Amino acid sequence: MAEANKILDIAVAEVKKLKKDHIIEVKALRNPPPASLDILGAMCYLLQDELKKKGQVGIKMKAVEGAIAKKTEDYLSTAALLLADP
């Protein structure tokens, strides 16, 4: 438990370093690198209560290009709701 709290404290300290310009930069990405999408996906899952407040229940879905009737999570457009007002 102590190790988890230590990691949490480090994460909180890093989040506090974020500036509005950083968020604007992420919002401007049309095709973010895979690592960024992983972070945005984690953010969407962790902040689902905030999504509900904005009228979005769950992660948005999008069609998989080249596949019939297959969908995948659209973390970028879902995260855009959370990043709308930094």
PABA-525421 format. One line per 3 residues: their letters; for each residue x, y, z of N, C-alpha, C, O. Coordinates in steps of 0.05 Angstrom, whole numbers, plus 5000, padded with zeros to 4 digits. Layout:
<sites>
A = X Y Z X Y Z X Y Z X Y Z ~ ...
</sites>
This chain:
<sites>
MAE = 5016 4976 5000 5000 5000 5000 5017 5025 5000 5011 5045 4986 ~ 5039 5024 5015 5056 5047 5017 5069 5053 4989 5072 5076 4982 ~ 5076 5032 4975 5087 5036 4948 5067 5048 4929 5074 5066 4913
ANK = 5042 5039 4931 5021 5051 4914 5016 5080 4920 5013 5096 4902 ~ 5017 5087 4946 5014 5115 4953 5037 5132 4943 5033 5155 4935 ~ 5061 5121 4944 5084 5135 4934 5081 5141 4904 5087 5163 4895
ILD = 5072 5121 4889 5068 5124 4860 5046 5144 4855 5049 5161 4837 ~ 5025 5143 4870 5003 5163 4867 5013 5191 4872 5006 5209 4858 ~ 5029 5195 4893 5040 5221 4899 5057 5232 4876 5056 5256 4869
IAV = 5073 5214 4864 5090 5222 4842 5072 5230 4818 5077 5250 4805 ~ 5051 5214 4813 5033 5220 4791 5019 5247 4795 5017 5263 4776 ~ 5010 5252 4819 4996 5278 4825 5016 5301 4821 5008 5322 4810
AEV = 5040 5298 4829 5060 5319 4826 5065 5325 4796 5068 5348 4788 ~ 5066 5304 4780 5070 5307 4751 5046 5321 4738 5049 5338 4721 ~ 5022 5314 4746 4998 5326 4735 4997 5356 4742 4988 5372 4726
KKL = 5006 5363 4766 5006 5391 4774 5025 5408 4756 5022 5432 4755 ~ 5044 5395 4743 5062 5409 4725 5050 5416 4698 5061 5433 4684 ~ 5027 5404 4692 5014 5409 4666 5005 5438 4664 4996 5450 4684
KKD = 5008 5449 4641 5000 5477 4636 4978 5476 4614 4975 5457 4600 ~ 4963 5498 4612 4941 5500 4593 4952 5495 4565 4939 5483 4548 ~ 4976 5505 4559 4988 5501 4532 4992 5471 4526 4989 5464 4502
HII = 4998 5455 4545 5002 5426 4541 4975 5414 4532 4974 5397 4514 ~ 4954 5422 4545 4927 5411 4539 4919 5420 4511 4907 5404 4496 ~ 4924 5445 4505 4917 5455 4478 4932 5440 4457 4921 5434 4435
EVK = 4957 5433 4462 4973 5418 4443 4962 5390 4438 4960 5381 4415 ~ 4953 5377 4459 4941 5350 4456 4915 5352 4440 4909 5336 4423 ~ 4899 5373 4446 4874 5376 4432 4878 5380 4402 4861 5373 4386
ALR = 4901 5392 4394 4906 5399 4366 4915 5374 4350 4915 5375 4326 ~ 4922 5353 4364 4932 5329 4350 4909 5315 4335 4888 5308 4347 ~ 4912 5312 4309 4891 5298 4293 4895 5268 4293 4876 5252 4293
NPP = 4921 5260 4294 4927 5231 4294 4950 5227 4315 4973 5224 4307 ~ 4943 5227 4340 4964 5225 4361 4979 5198 4360 4968 5178 4351 ~ 5003 5198 4370 5018 5172 4372 5004 5153 4390 4989 5161 4408
PAS = 5009 5127 4386 4996 5106 4403 4999 5110 4433 4980 5106 4448 ~ 5022 5119 4442 5026 5123 4471 5007 5145 4481 4996 5143 4503 ~ 5003 5166 4465 4984 5187 4473 4955 5176 4475 4940 5183 4493
LDI = 4948 5159 4455 4921 5147 4456 4917 5130 4480 4896 5129 4492 ~ 4939 5116 4489 4937 5099 4513 4931 5117 4537 4915 5110 4554 ~ 4945 5139 4539 4941 5158 4561 4913 5170 4561 4900 5172 4581
LGA = 4904 5178 4537 4877 5189 4534 4856 5168 4542 4836 5175 4554 ~ 4861 5143 4534 4842 5122 4541 4840 5118 4571 4819 5115 4582 ~ 4864 5118 4584 4864 5115 4613 4850 5138 4626 4835 5134 4645
MCY = 4854 5162 4616 4841 5186 4626 4810 5183 4624 4796 5190 4642 ~ 4801 5173 4601 4772 5169 4597 4760 5150 4617 4739 5155 4628 ~ 4775 5128 4622 4765 5108 4641 4765 5119 4670 4746 5114 4685
LLQ = 4786 5133 4677 4788 5144 4704 4769 5167 4710 4760 5171 4732 ~ 4761 5181 4689 4744 5205 4692 4716 5200 4681 4704 5219 4671 ~ 4706 5176 4683 4679 5170 4673 4657 5187 4686 4637 5193 4674
DEL = 4661 5193 4712 4641 5209 4726 4640 5237 4713 4618 5249 4710 ~ 4663 5248 4705 4664 5274 4692 4650 5272 4664 4637 5291 4656 ~ 4654 5250 4651 4641 5247 4625 4611 5246 4628 4596 5258 4612
KKK = 4601 5233 4649 4572 5232 4654 4561 5260 4659 4539 5266 4650 ~ 4576 5277 4673 4568 5304 4678 4565 5320 4652 4549 5338 4650 ~ 4581 5312 4632 4580 5325 4606 4561 5312 4587 4559 5319 4563
GQV = 4546 5292 4597 4525 5279 4580 4535 5255 4564 4520 5244 4548 ~ 4559 5246 4569 4570 5223 4554 4571 5199 4573 4585 5200 4593 ~ 4557 5178 4566 4558 5154 4582 4576 5134 4569 4570 5123 4547
GIK = 4599 5129 4581 4618 5110 4570 4635 5123 4548 4634 5147 4543 ~ 4652 5106 4536 4671 5114 4516 4657 5114 4489 4642 5096 4482 ~ 4661 5135 4473 4650 5136 4446 4662 5114 4429 4684 5105 4433
MKA = 4646 5104 4410 4655 5082 4393 4657 5093 4364 4643 5111 4357 ~ 4674 5080 4348 4676 5087 4320 4680 5061 4304 4689 5041 4314 ~ 4671 5063 4279 4673 5040 4261 4703 5034 4255 4719 5052 4253
VEG = 4709 5009 4253 4736 5000 4246 4738 5001 4216 4723 4988 4202 ~ 4758 5016 4206 4761 5020 4177 4767 4992 4164 4785 4978 4173 ~ 4752 4986 4143 4757 4961 4129 4743 4937 4141 4747 4914 4130
AIA = 4728 4940 4162 4714 4918 4175 4685 4924 4175 4676 4946 4180 ~ 4669 4903 4171 4640 4907 4170 4629 4901 4199 4636 4881 4211 ~ 4613 4920 4208 4599 4917 4234 4618 4913 4258 4611 4900 4277
KKT = 4642 4925 4256 4661 4923 4278 4667 4951 4288 4672 4969 4272 ~ 4667 4955 4314 4672 4981 4326 4695 4979 4346 4701 4957 4357 ~ 4707 5001 4352 4728 5003 4372 4724 5029 4388 4710 5047 4379
EDY = 4737 5030 4411 4735 5054 4427 4749 5078 4414 4771 5075 4403 ~ 4736 5101 4415 4747 5125 4403 4756 5144 4426 4741 5161 4435 ~ 4780 5138 4436 4790 5153 4459 4795 5183 4453 4791 5200 4470
LST = 4803 5188 4428 4809 5216 4421 4784 5234 4423 4785 5255 4435 ~ 4762 5225 4411 4738 5242 4411 4726 5242 4439 4713 5262 4447 ~ 4728 5221 4454 4718 5220 4481 4734 5239 4499 4723 5254 4515
AAL = 4760 5238 4497 4778 5255 4513 4773 5284 4506 4777 5302 4522 ~ 4766 5290 4481 4761 5318 4472 4739 5330 4490 4740 5354 4495 ~ 4720 5314 4499 4699 5325 4517 4711 5333 4543 4704 5354 4555
LLA = 4731 5318 4553 4743 5324 4579 4763 5348 4576 4767 5362 4595 ~ 4774 5351 4552 4794 5372 4548 4781 5398 4537 4796 5417 4531 ~ 4755 5398 4535 4741 5421 4522 4747 5448 4535 4749 5468 4522
DP = 4749 5447 4561 4753 5473 4576 4776 5469 4596 4770 5464 4620 ~ 4801 5472 4588 4823 5467 4606 4825 5486 4628 4843 5484 4645
</sites>
